[in-house]
Amino acid sequence: MIDIRYVRENPDVVRASQSGRGEDPTIVDRVLAADDARRAAIIEFESLRAEQNIFSKSVGAAKGTERDALLERGKTLSAQVKAADTRRAEAEKETQEIALLLSNVLDPAAPIGGEENFVVLEHIGTPRDFSKQGFEPKDHVELGKLIGAIDTERGAKVAGSRSYYLTGVGALLEFALVNYAISSAVKGGFTPVITPVLVNPPAMQGTGFLGQASENVYHLEQDDVYLVGTSEVALASFHMDEILDGEKLPLRYAGYSTCFRREAGSYGKDTRGIWRVHQFDKVEMFSFCKPEDALAEHQRLLQWEKDFLNAMEIPYRVIDVASGDLGSSANRKFDCEAWIPSQEMYKEVTSTSNCTEFQARRLNIRMKDGQVTKPVATLNGTLVAITRMIVAILENHQNADGTVNVPTALQPFLGMTRFELV
C-alpha cells in the first residue's frame, strides 16, 4: 500500500497515477477523508486518556464523599475512553481498508495508456525466414505431437480445457529448463526456494492479488486458502512481519513452483495448445532491497531474463509496459516477448516488475538502516515460465521434417542435440 503521509502530502500525484492506470482517482479523496477522521479520533482518544490519567491521581488523594463522587466520575470517564478507543480502532481500520484500494504510484517514466500503448525498448535477434528455407513453420501443437512432447487431447479429457500432458522429451525439456534456470540463478547469487502453492489470505492480499487480479485466482473456500498464480506471492510473504538487516540486502531468491490461473476473461484467446493454460511451472526471481537501490535492481533482473532468452537462442523484444497493464503492485514493468513463428508475432514470455515499497508495507516487511526502521523495496521477475518457453523453443528451432534442434545451453541437461520424430 501507499504511505498515507505520502498521499496526504502529494494527493495530485496519486490522483494522476490512478487516472494513468485507468482507475478511480476519487479513492484518493476517500482516503484523505478517512485519514482526517482517523487523526481526529486519535486526538480525541489521547485527550480523554490523558484526562483519565490526571484524574486517577486526584482520586488517590481524595477522601469520604468527595472520593465517592470522584469514583463515579471515574467510571464515566473510563466509559468515554473505551468508546473513544473503539472509534479510533474503527477509524484506523476504515482508513486501512480504503487505502488498500489504491494501486502503487506510477514511475514517471512508465508509458501512459492501455495494453496496446507499450513502448518497444529493443529487439534482440532476427526471426528466421522460413520461406527462404523452403517450408512453412508448424505450430507447437503439431510439433509436440510429432516428437511425442505434448498431449492436449488427453489433457482435456482428464482435466478439461487448457490442460495438457508433457510426455517424453516434453517432460525432459521441462526438467532441463528448470535445472538450467536454477543453476543460472545460483551463479547470480540467488537462493533457490521450493515455495508453497497454497497460501493464506494475508499473503495473497499483501502481494496485491486480491484486487483487480482476483478473478484469476483459485480460492479453496472450505479451507480459506488460495492457489498461487506465481511463486511471487510466497516469496514476497517469506519475510512477512520481519525486520531485515539492511547490511545484508539485497536478499535474492529463485522460487520454483506450480502456478494456477483461472484465465477468466480470456475465452477464445490463445486456446490452442499450451500457451495460456490453467496450470504451469515457473522459476521466479524475487529481490528484497533498499528503496534507493530498486531502479538498479530492476535493470539487473531484466538482464538476467535477457541472458536466459539469449541462451535459448530465441529472437525477442523488450517492451516498457503501459500504465493500464501494470497490475496494482508494480510502478513499472518490462516484458520480454519471444517471436512465435506460427503466429508471426511477439508474445510475452517473461516480465519483471518494480513494486517499490508497496508490497512491503502491506506485508509489514521492514529493514534496519542505521537507527531507522523503514519498509524495503520488493521486485520480481520471471526467469522461465515453462510452457511458454517450450512453445518458443519448439517453434523457433524446428526443422522442415518436424524434428527440433535443442539449444546449445540445454544440451548438457538433455544429453541430446535434437528431438527426433516418434
Secondary structure, DSSP 4 states (H G I P E B T S, - for coil): ---HHHHHH-HHHHHHHHHHTTS-TTHHHHHHHHHHHHHHHHHHHHHHHHHHHHHHHHHHH--HHHHHHHHHHHHHHHHHHHHHHHHHHHHHHHHHHHHTTSPPPPPTTSPPSSGGG-EEEEEES----GGGGTSPPPPHHHHHHHTT-EEHHHHHHHH-TT--EE-THHHHHHHHHHHHHHHHHHHTTPEEEE--SEE-HHHHHHTT-SSTTGGG-EEETTTTEEE-SSTHHHHHHTTTT-EEEGGGPPEEEEEEEEEE---TT-TTSS-STTSS-SEEEEEEEEEEE-GGGHHHHHHHHHHHHHHHHHHTT--EEEEE--GGGS-SS-SEEEEEEEEETTTTEEEEEEEEEE-TTHHHHHHT-EEEETTEEEEPEEEEEEEEEHHHHHHHHHHHTB-TTS-EEPPGGGHHHHT-SEEPP-
